[in-house]
Amino acid sequence: MVKKAINLMLGIGLLSVYACADHTLHLTKSGLNPDNFKSEVNGKSTALYTLVNDNGVEACITNYGGRLVSLMVPDKNGNLTDVVLGHDSIADYINIDGNFGALIGRYGNRIDQGRFTLDGQEYQLPQNNFGHCLHGGPKGFHHAVWDADQSNDSTVTLKLFSPDGECGFPGNVNVTVTYTLTSDNAIQIAYNATTDAPTILNLTNHSYFNLSGDPSGDILNETLWLDADGYTPIDSTFMTSGEINPVAATPFDFTTAKRIGQDLAADDIQLKNGRGYDHNMVLRSPRDVTKPAAIVIDTISGIKMEMFTNEPGIQFYIGNFLDGTVRGKRGIAYPHRSAICLESQHWPDSPNKAHWPSVVVRPGETYTSNCTYKFSTFQ
């Protein structure tokens, strides 16, 4: 009897070991536990989707907010490095305010006082940022649960239906966003949308990048090149005036690559208004979309990120509102300016600025936008 009990205990112990080992094997390369992303939000199931390529690069995406949770790319020594900020669980994404890695819509960036007029009708949107509507409002696409379909190891497609009147926007809108991890270590984001009534759309991704792989430090020593000869100035509420200022002879000139922090202490009203860099950069036009719109390099890790887009602008932001109170993956506190965001976009408040590129989408038209972040190394 004792022998049977001992054998039973040994058997249970072995099962526990195997279960533990199996559980460990199911962790992602970035250390994420997919079980922490299995939840239910507003009656819809959430999960974590893992993309891989033959080079060992891994991208993890959750359908809660369509967020890029982790992105493991090789550094100059061949070590896989997570280059995006984020959280370890759905619970953290829900409970901690932030847009880490999220798909943004219906309108990325700000709309003045949350109001715009389309075809003679005025619409009022939520006013969630200095009186303006930011990123579609507090219940924008970044808090929606998207329908996900992972067709293969390198692609996941997310779909969302946004009903007429949601957050004040007109038209029933169907949105499809496809994340693809390519064989040359790029994460491609392709946006498509249709509507049954005239509306406005400006979709983007809000990933926070730190190419050092150490988000406990800032990114001010990373170098940046931007193919932008202008930027749109803002007031103290971060609202654009409708002007386009040249970057030449200003801290906003990154047409020659320089350290992100090189001119950050300059006595410049725009840096004061933005609390640093938090501005829409006007990309040179016409441009070749097959060539980078931006390049970021971390000289310590040797990781280089090239950004490609068909959009006319990039919101350049350096985590000015991070202050160390938010803890992300592995419990790491994210300090001031510990990441750079390069958000492909049409320009802020375009619905109220008729002389800027239009964001209006009508029935029978298909909204399309593309953004790619490609990674490589240098010595």
Steps between C-alpha positions, in 0.01 A plus 500: 500500500783732591681408178187583297471835677863582431460403133188715481685796652792452262257484210333824607841659540607394153175631353563832674851516357375420151220757533749760617737416217217509247384834638852641467526380142188694415647833609588730212859594429431832671383314812128560457255243632215470246269390781520853642338628180205261508215706636162643412440869443153633424385148419781426254800271546855631499817309420867535408614426144864420426665562163841354415733490201790275402750740660356445845337843512175500698209743523222457757164670444180500701157562354422726797563836335690327219814558702857408411605361839858392433742496208815290526770596248874417495757746631852530356609192697209292376313513830125539468387828656150626580477850350145606595343605829188326624339286767496136608124447509162617381423609856792744492394643163151557638601640839802712401431804286709506184503430128799265492508326161133572428309544177354851510171613346273624377727803498861489611624821666282801588186668367450855626237510778377165371298671227503478123258571217446260211263575210343780701430294812691558824611208713604504865756249621626425853730767647760294681820705465523873582147540363587321175418152373815288514536162324128462440407562862536293818305211344685496170631199311782455754246364751301286256528123471575423136405177323825320424598243239855366493529334161866399530811543716575847366161670459206595718198691372286708734149620416273749673153635435447855623130593494358831386518752783768319699694768691303752291646397162261452206462188287518126556866419447666163442872500573761236417858520626758237404826451685765314299846399619718476190807292423718813508407583861232758438161534663251625243169659601240531224175687566181478293154638575165566333196701605133527409487877562748787467741495793858578600776248566860528613632167630841438652702284739627638830802280570764632739848397382818473704768340282743451788284222640522670840183704554619604846712766327420782258543508122664843476829355374336310218546671165213600274471596135168631368409569139302803612565857388211643702292454812167626626541731803273460803367715782521413870201264461685308225264630230635585156451850361469409132850621422793295375837619627831409336729285713814675374698673777267364771525211750256315271755455222586130481574503127854428610502221757567616856451390859135533602601698807753724326281812479241411760617769742476777239304813589219428256131573556396189309706275725339674797149458360563131427694437821761371259444344160130422451437634151372399161790491256415589140671252271662621182276484197506344252672205662598150403302277738752220444760710682504565877310792646691465826802312635582440868831350618617389842880497492531277808273215389581557134130477413377710209132564428381636166143625468307504171156648442269636232363761743590872472603533865656337805415591858840517672468449874762407760303392806489840666208391719668185626624564853594166653161434656395253228649152526506285191626157401710324765397768748734760349410862575490714184680828572479837332577480127572130500355447152445656161170484311490547124131489407413503129208733442313774321549824689326597824164678473493454122115493495510867605777602260374481144842591356657185648483147354146369536399228746146466363390152390174448311288198410654305213852609598755289687723660759853360482810575701829319544782514751807277528768484769805313370787387722864430426836539675828682449837480673 
